[in-house]
Amino acid sequence: MAKTSIDGQALKILLGAGVKAVAPYVELINELNVFPVPDGDTGINLFHTLNRAWAEVENSADTRAYAVVERFAYGALMGARGNSGTIMSQLLAGFARTAAGGGFAIGGETRLRRRLSAGGGNCADRGARGGGEPA
């Protein structure tokens, strides 16, 4: 039977690996930056935002899954850099609210995409859409 839940310790491992996986792609993500201003800083802004988020949970003794997500989202919000970091922090805040409620809201991602794409789309939106797809 497929696993349908994740505990906080496994979530910490997953988040840590995810944050580390961004580092080699910072420059590539910078090159993808086209909206709202093609200033080439999306990769570095996401990198710093996610590293600040990780710093909130890395040494925390609390391994309840929702608490891990909450701390990660808080760290992202406090360390958000640029538009991409701010959008990422809001995606994570929504994820944390959902985790605290014990489930995942269907349709919320569609509403978010609609709001973000009204301005033409952006790198964070494209990344969020592909987040659940295999590489």
C-alpha positions as CSV (number, residue, x, y, z in Angstrom):
1,M,0.0,0.0,0.0
2,A,1.3,3.5,-0.9
3,K,2.3,5.8,1.9
4,T,-0.2,8.6,2.3
5,S,1.3,10.7,5.0
6,I,4.7,11.9,6.1
7,D,6.1,12.4,9.6
8,G,8.0,15.5,10.7
9,Q,11.4,13.9,10.7
10,A,11.0,12.6,7.1
11,L,9.6,16.1,6.1
12,K,12.7,17.7,7.6
13,I,14.9,15.4,5.5
14,L,12.8,16.2,2.4
15,L,12.9,20.0,2.9
16,G,16.7,19.9,3.6
17,A,17.4,18.0,0.5
18,G,15.1,20.3,-1.5
19,V,16.9,23.4,-0.3
20,K,20.3,21.9,-1.1
21,A,19.1,20.9,-4.6
22,V,18.4,24.5,-5.5
23,A,22.0,25.7,-5.1
24,P,23.4,24.2,-8.4
25,Y,20.6,25.8,-10.4
26,V,20.7,29.4,-9.0
27,E,22.3,30.8,-12.2
28,L,19.9,28.8,-14.5
29,I,16.9,30.1,-12.5
30,N,18.3,33.6,-12.7
31,E,18.3,33.3,-16.5
32,L,14.7,32.2,-16.5
33,N,13.7,35.4,-14.8
34,V,11.4,37.4,-17.1
35,F,8.5,38.8,-15.1
36,P,7.7,41.2,-13.6
37,V,11.1,42.6,-14.3
38,P,13.8,40.7,-16.1
39,D,16.5,41.6,-13.5
40,G,18.0,38.1,-13.3
41,D,17.7,37.6,-9.5
42,T,15.0,35.0,-9.1
43,G,17.5,32.2,-8.5
44,I,19.5,34.0,-5.8
45,N,16.4,35.4,-4.2
46,L,14.8,31.9,-3.9
47,F,18.1,30.5,-2.7
48,H,18.4,33.0,0.1
49,T,14.7,32.7,1.0
50,L,14.8,28.9,1.2
51,N,18.0,28.9,3.2
52,R,16.5,31.2,5.7
53,A,13.4,28.9,5.9
54,W,15.7,25.9,6.4
55,A,17.6,27.6,9.2
56,E,14.3,27.8,11.1
57,V,13.8,24.0,11.1
58,E,17.3,22.6,10.8
59,N,18.1,22.4,14.5
60,S,14.5,22.4,15.9
61,A,13.7,19.5,18.2
62,D,10.0,19.7,17.2
63,T,9.3,16.9,14.7
64,R,5.6,17.2,14.4
65,A,5.0,17.5,10.6
66,Y,2.7,20.6,10.8
67,A,5.2,22.3,13.2
68,V,8.1,21.7,10.7
69,V,6.1,23.1,7.9
70,E,5.0,26.1,10.0
71,R,8.6,26.9,11.0
72,F,9.8,26.5,7.4
73,A,7.1,28.9,6.2
74,Y,7.8,31.4,8.9
75,G,11.5,31.3,8.0
76,A,10.7,31.9,4.4
77,L,8.5,34.8,5.3
78,M,11.1,36.4,7.5
79,G,13.8,35.9,5.0
80,A,11.9,36.5,1.7
81,R,13.9,38.3,-0.9
82,G,12.4,39.9,-4.0
83,N,9.1,39.0,-5.6
84,S,10.0,35.3,-6.0
85,G,11.0,35.0,-2.4
86,T,7.8,36.7,-1.3
87,I,5.6,34.5,-3.5
88,M,7.4,31.4,-2.3
89,S,6.9,32.4,1.3
90,Q,3.1,32.8,0.6
91,L,3.0,29.4,-1.1
92,L,4.7,27.9,2.0
93,A,2.3,29.8,4.3
94,G,-0.6,28.2,2.5
95,F,1.0,24.8,2.7
96,A,1.5,25.3,6.5
97,R,-2.1,26.4,7.0
98,T,-3.3,23.3,5.1
99,A,-0.9,21.0,7.1
100,A,-2.2,22.5,10.4
101,G,-5.7,21.7,9.3
102,G,-4.8,18.0,8.7
103,G,-5.4,17.9,5.0
104,F,-4.8,19.6,1.6
105,A,-7.2,22.0,0.0
106,I,-8.0,21.0,-3.6
107,G,-8.3,24.0,-5.9
108,G,-6.3,26.5,-4.0
109,E,-3.3,26.1,-6.3
110,T,-5.6,26.9,-9.3
111,R,-6.8,30.1,-7.7
112,L,-3.2,31.1,-6.9
113,R,-2.1,30.4,-10.5
114,R,-5.0,32.5,-11.8
115,R,-4.0,35.5,-9.7
116,L,-0.3,35.2,-10.5
117,S,-0.8,34.7,-14.2
118,A,-3.0,37.8,-14.5
119,G,0.3,39.7,-14.8
120,G,1.8,37.4,-17.4
121,G,3.1,34.5,-15.3
122,N,6.4,34.3,-13.5
123,C,9.1,31.9,-12.5
124,A,7.7,31.1,-9.0
125,D,4.3,30.3,-10.6
126,R,5.9,28.0,-13.2
127,G,7.9,26.3,-10.5
128,A,4.8,25.8,-8.3
129,R,2.9,24.3,-11.1
130,G,5.6,21.7,-11.8
131,G,6.4,21.0,-8.2
132,G,4.5,17.8,-8.1
133,E,5.7,16.5,-11.5
134,P,8.6,14.1,-11.8
135,A,11.8,15.6,-13.2
